[in-house]
Amino acid sequence: MTWLITGGAGYIGSHVVRELVDGGERIVVLDDLSTGDPGRLPAGVPLERGTILDLPFVTGVLRRHEVTGVLHIAAKKQVGESVERPLHYYRENVEGLRTVLEAAAATGVERFLFSSSASVYGMPDVDLVTEQTPCLPMSPYGETKLAGEWLVAAAGRAHGMATAALRYFNVAGAAVPELGDPGVFNLIPMVFERVESGRAPLIFGDDYPTPDGTCVRDYIHIADVASAHLAAARRLVADPDARLTLNIGRGEGVSVAEVIETIRKVTGRTDIVPEVVARRPGDPARVVASARLIGEELGWSARYDLEEMVASAWAGWRHRH
């Protein structure tokens, strides 16, 4: 059994690679290195550098390494950028996925796991978001992830592949410092960057209908995300008829203000005083996962809490800076 992991040299992908390698799985990575770093990969893991848009290349990789399962993580993932460049996002995320699926079907791949996102839900007006909550994405990025789920399910039915789509909520932290998030697009690294440059961290609105007035989200440690991938991959091996769509979250909501307070505690920077600014358009008050189904289907649950996420993210930040 050999797994191809697309985007395996990126932040999420490299954690998944290490989790599967530690779990005894045979891995090959395909990455164009536009945001990935080959130094993130464990020794001995083959890296094929190229684009998922190149069908002959992807097909050749699958054949050369006798791949029987794919974990498709490669994607563009910035919501704001997707609004500015929707054609680029549809090409990279939908056409790229279609190309990988076409190569997988042509080479007899039997299992396909797709990295999706809670962005498919949009602004759900529910306390806990279940997998049956209506999907109403609010950005081209979210649209591409929902379209990707449809495409994976259709291809799986047509070509006899066991399939799974994993909808990540707010990913944070690092399993080890050298695998920390290199981007500054999510709340925790955004706060780190502003504090380290002597600027106040920003809170976009404190008048939401939440306990402290700031937005509430479900934060999930990247190591938990990686372990969910291993559990899902093994389920696809055990069940050739699997058709799974699962949330990856803790089922616990944390407010922006609580995250910043945790950062103050972990970093020892008690002088951090956030600045409240206007709401950002489209930010829902609360988005928290129901993690019941993934527990029932995979026997998986999150292990790490918010303080552990922030502490590991801070260790990764200091390692890079």
RAURWO-V783559 format. One record per residue. SS is DSSP state (h for helix, s for strand, l for the rest). PHI is phi in radians with two decimals (999 if undefined). Layout:
{{SS;PHI} {SS;PHI}}
//
This chain:
{{l;999} {s;-2.18} {s;-1.82} {s;-1.63} {s;-2.00} {s;-1.40} {l;1.25} {l;-1.28} {l;-1.71} {l;-1.54} {h;-1.04} {h;-1.26} {h;-1.00} {h;-1.17} {h;-1.17} {h;-1.14} {h;-0.99} {h;-1.11} {h;-1.09} {h;-1.24} {h;-1.10} {h;-1.11} {l;-1.46} {l;1.51} {l;-1.49} {s;-1.57} {s;-2.26} {s;-2.32} {s;-1.92} {s;-2.05} {s;-2.70} {l;-1.50} {l;1.08} {l;-1.18} {l;-2.27} {l;-1.50} {l;-2.37} {h;-1.07} {h;-1.15} {h;-1.38} {l;-1.50} {l;-1.11} {l;-1.02} {l;1.60} {l;-1.45} {s;-1.15} {s;-2.06} {s;-1.85} {s;-1.62} {l;2.99} {l;-1.67} {l;-1.24} {l;-1.43} {l;-1.68} {h;-1.05} {h;-1.05} {h;-1.13} {h;-1.10} {h;-1.05} {h;-1.11} {h;-1.08} {h;-1.06} {h;-1.25} {h;-1.07} {l;-1.72} {l;0.89} {l;-1.25} {l;-2.07} {s;-2.62} {s;-2.17} {s;-1.92} {s;-1.69} {l;-1.92} {l;-1.00} {l;-3.04} {l;-1.49} {l;-2.46} {l;-1.69} {h;-1.03} {h;-1.07} {h;-1.11} {h;-1.14} {h;-1.19} {h;-1.36} {l;-2.31} {h;-1.09} {h;-1.12} {h;-1.09} {h;-1.19} {h;-1.17} {h;-1.17} {h;-1.18} {h;-1.55} {h;-1.67} {h;-1.16} {h;-1.06} {h;-1.11} {h;-1.02} {h;-1.11} {h;-1.11} {h;-1.13} {h;-1.08} {h;-1.13} {h;-1.11} {h;-1.12} {h;-1.20} {l;-1.86} {l;1.38} {l;-1.07} {l;-1.85} {s;-2.46} {s;-2.50} {s;-1.98} {s;-1.98} {s;-1.44} {s;-1.85} {s;-2.75} {h;-1.14} {h;-1.10} {h;-1.13} {h;-1.44} {l;1.30} {l;-2.01} {l;-1.19} {l;-1.69} {l;-2.46} {l;-1.21} {l;-2.22} {s;-1.51} {l;-1.70} {l;-1.17} {l;-1.66} {l;-1.07} {l;-0.96} {l;-1.64} {l;-2.37} {l;-1.05} {l;-1.96} {l;-2.52} {h;-1.00} {h;-1.04} {h;-1.07} {h;-1.08} {h;-1.16} {h;-1.24} {h;-1.18} {h;-1.06} {h;-1.10} {h;-1.06} {h;-1.05} {h;-1.14} {h;-1.10} {h;-1.11} {h;-1.13} {h;-1.15} {h;-1.08} {h;-1.13} {h;-1.25} {h;-2.02} {l;1.22} {l;-1.71} {s;-1.24} {s;-2.34} {s;-2.59} {s;-2.12} {s;-1.91} {s;-1.65} {s;-1.28} {l;-1.67} {s;-1.53} {s;-1.43} {s;-2.64} {l;1.55} {l;-2.70} {l;-1.21} {l;-2.43} {h;-0.96} {h;-1.23} {h;-1.82} {l;-1.08} {l;-1.14} {l;-1.39} {l;-1.56} {l;-2.19} {l;-2.08} {l;-1.87} {h;-0.96} {h;-1.09} {h;-1.14} {h;-1.10} {h;-1.16} {h;-0.96} {h;-1.07} {h;-1.17} {h;-1.14} {h;-1.18} {l;-1.67} {l;1.39} {l;-1.93} {l;-1.28} {l;-1.15} {s;-1.75} {s;-2.01} {s;-1.53} {l;1.66} {l;-2.23} {l;-2.13} {l;-1.39} {l;-1.36} {l;-2.24} {l;-0.93} {l;-1.98} {l;1.52} {l;-1.83} {l;-1.07} {s;-1.97} {s;-2.36} {l;-1.81} {s;-1.67} {s;-2.27} {s;-1.17} {h;-1.06} {h;-1.16} {h;-1.21} {h;-1.04} {h;-1.12} {h;-1.17} {h;-1.15} {h;-1.13} {h;-1.12} {h;-1.10} {h;-1.19} {h;-1.05} {h;-1.18} {h;-1.14} {h;-1.13} {h;-1.20} {h;-1.31} {l;-2.24} {l;-1.16} {l;-1.80} {l;-1.10} {s;-2.42} {s;-1.97} {s;-2.33} {s;-2.38} {s;-1.30} {s;-2.03} {l;-2.74} {l;-1.66} {l;1.34} {l;-2.26} {l;-1.62} {s;-2.30} {s;-1.46} {h;-1.02} {h;-1.08} {h;-1.18} {h;-1.10} {h;-1.12} {h;-1.11} {h;-1.14} {h;-1.10} {h;-0.99} {h;-1.16} {h;-1.18} {h;-1.46} {l;1.32} {l;-1.58} {l;-1.25} {l;-1.44} {l;-1.14} {l;-2.20} {l;-1.21} {s;-1.88} {s;-1.52} {s;-2.16} {l;-1.11} {l;-0.98} {l;-1.56} {l;-1.02} {l;1.54} {l;-1.37} {l;-1.26} {l;-1.17} {s;-2.55} {s;-2.42} {l;-2.29} {s;-1.35} {l;-1.53} {l;-1.81} {h;-1.16} {h;-1.16} {h;-1.14} {h;-1.16} {h;-1.20} {h;-1.38} {h;-2.04} {l;1.15} {l;-1.84} {l;-2.61} {l;-1.21} {l;-1.89} {l;-1.84} {l;-1.76} {h;-1.08} {h;-1.08} {h;-1.17} {h;-1.07} {h;-1.14} {h;-1.08} {h;-1.24} {h;-1.15} {h;-1.16} {h;-1.09} {h;-1.16} {h;-1.10} {h;-1.16} {h;-1.07} {h;-1.43} {l;-1.98}}
//
